[in-house]
Amino acid sequence: MRSPVSLRRILGYLRALRTRSSAEAHTKAVLFSFQTLEQVISIRRIQQLYYCGSIPSSLNCEGFAKTNVPLSLLQEASGMEALSPDSCAAVVEIPPRIPLSDIIQRKRVLILDNVRDPGNVGTILRTCAAFDWSAILSVGCSDPFNDKVIRASTGSSFSVHWANNATVEQIVDAIHGCSETKGGASLTCLTSPSSTRDIREISTEGFQGRVRLIVGSEAKGISASWGSLENTKAVRVESVRIGRGVLNVGVAASIAMHHLQ
């Protein structure tokens, strides 16, 4: 049995990673579910596993340290009122950052404009992984390694190619630069509740260029700074909506990605 001092040290360490309040949080994140860990373990290096009870037999736990701790420690570290039966605390390496200039040149890119809700960001990253989209998260979006984002994304934060903390102006400049250096057509769609055009009216049949989908928050919509995209001939801008109602941003992004697939 570990001493109270040792358990407090482990608790403080896990809390600091979860709340992104330590220097190590720039290179490591913590997830609290064996189910999520199973999605991540084949693509990212696990550094430490804290668990209570038994480890699922389907999980390959060779090559990293494992520590049995009380359930109460896991619950307190997670910040959740109740833990699911498959709870653990796994410390995982964060993937290296990818430059904005590299992400913007990919075939299909979803751009989030100030989407703050971690549940929505996690759901969107999960859909990006399913449909093989890359992602750009502007300044103001929820941190991809926020514990709630990791949980909602079922670990897709670790597998999707993404860039974050870019301003709208930086993203627009990157789009212009990509168009100028690579040439050819690209389709940039902006979701907008005030638009009269439904995204499902846009046909991508036979379209071979890049597709970029810009999704704004439910509260504020799309930033006015995206208007400068109209100034380049290589980018075709479509301001679109989905249906007549205002959908949850995670649902709207998923429908749009599927349509533009």
Order of alpha helices (4+ residues) and beta strands (2+ residues): alpha-beta-alpha-beta-beta-alpha-beta-alpha-beta-alpha-beta-alpha-beta-alpha-beta-beta-beta-alpha
